[in-house]
């Protein structure tokens, strides 16, 4: 995996990519509301949700992917996911606390300017790591914006 951190931080965060492990966390809507309450416009938040058990027949409420969307060479086969990776978000939030290779690969490949995640995941992936759990999403967002505001 590419482990070079070449992000450029700007304290003026407008666009956010949200990479969520929905196998372990079912409060994505609430997490997005927390971002909105901190001044991020809903149209500037893009989400990619991972499900360990992806059901092709099920209709998901947000762009969702699973292991089936990565081919044997490690290439992403889902259009929305490639667009997510190629988008130059001001901030990528890697909202997963276990080292799942697919999620780590997407974080690594992301063209986001700045990456934030959990301290329990490989420190080479994210510029900032927040020491909390996925269940504490309000605390995660509070800490994130506290750091962002201190930089302004």
N, C-alpha and C positions, 0 to 999 in steps of 0.2 A: 504494500500500500504506500501511496505517496504520503509522507509524513511531514513535509515541509510546510510550515505555517507562513504563507505569503499574504495573509490578509492585511488590509489597510483599514484601520479603525477610523470611523467618523462618528462623533457623538450625536450627530443629527440623524437618528434612525427613522427612516420612512417605511422601508419595506422589510418584511420578515418572512423567512421560510421556516416552517414548523414541521420537523420530522419527528413523528410520534409513534411509539410502539403501542398500538392499541390492543395488543395481546395482553398487556399488563395494565393498561391505563384506559379507562373508559370515560374520562372527563375532558375530552378535547374541546367540547363546546364551552365549558367553563374556563378552560385555559385561554381560549381565544377571547372570551369576555374580559379576562384579567388584562390581556394585552390592550384591548380596546379602551379599558378604563384608565390606561396609562397613556392615552393619546394616539394610539396606532389606529389608523382608519381600517375598517373591516376589509375593504377592497385591496389593501396593501399587505394582507396576511394570506399567504398561500400554504396549504397543508398537504403533506404526503403522509398517509397513515399506513403503518405496517401491521399485518395480521399473520401470525405464525401459521394459523389454519385458514388460508384464504379459500373462500367458497365462490367459484365462478358463477354459480346460479343466484347467489345472494346479491341484492341491490344495496350498495353502501351509500351512506349519505355524504361521504367526502371521498376524494381520490384515494383509493386503497390498493395496496399491492402486497404480494407475498413472495415466497421463494420461487414460485413458478414464473415470475417476471424477470428472472435472471437466468441467462443461458449457461451452458457448461463452461464457456470461456470467461464467465464473469461479466458479460455484457448485459446491460439493461434492455429489455425487449418491450417495455411499456412506454408509449409516447409521452404521457403526462409526467412520468418519472424522469425521463430524459430532459424534458423541458424544465422540471423542478431543479435538476442538477445543474443545468446550463444557465439558470437565472442568477444574475449578480445581485442577490439580496444584500441589503445593508447588514443584515444579521440573520444567521442561521441558528435556530434553537434545536439542538439535537436532544429531543426529549425521550431518552431511554437510559436506563441505569444499568443494564446488563450488556456485556460485550457480545452483541449479535453481529456476525460478520457482514450480513447484508446492510444493516443500518450503518455500521462503521464504514463500509465501502462508499455508501452514498454521502456520508459526511465528508469523507476524504476527497471524493470527486467533486463535491459542490464548489461552485464558483462564487459563493457568498464572500463578501468582503471581510466578515468577521464571524467567528463561530463560538457558540457557548453551549456547554453541556454539563453533565454531572461529573463530580469528582471520582465516581466509581468506575468511569470509563477511561480508557487509554488517554493519558494526558497529551499525547502527540496530536490528537485529532482536533481539540478545541483550544482556543486562545484563553478562554476563561472557563473555569470549572466551579460549579456551585455545589457546596456540600450539603445536600438535603436528599429527600427521597421523592419519587414520582408522585406519591400521594399528597405531598405537601406543595401542590402547584401554586397556591397563593404566596407561600413563602419564597418559592423559586422566583416568581415574577417580581415580588417586592425586592428581593436581593439584587436581581438583575437590574432593575431600574434605579435602585440606590447607587449601584456602581456606575451606571451610565450617567446619572445626574452629577456624580462627584467628578466626572471627567470634563464636563462642560465648562 
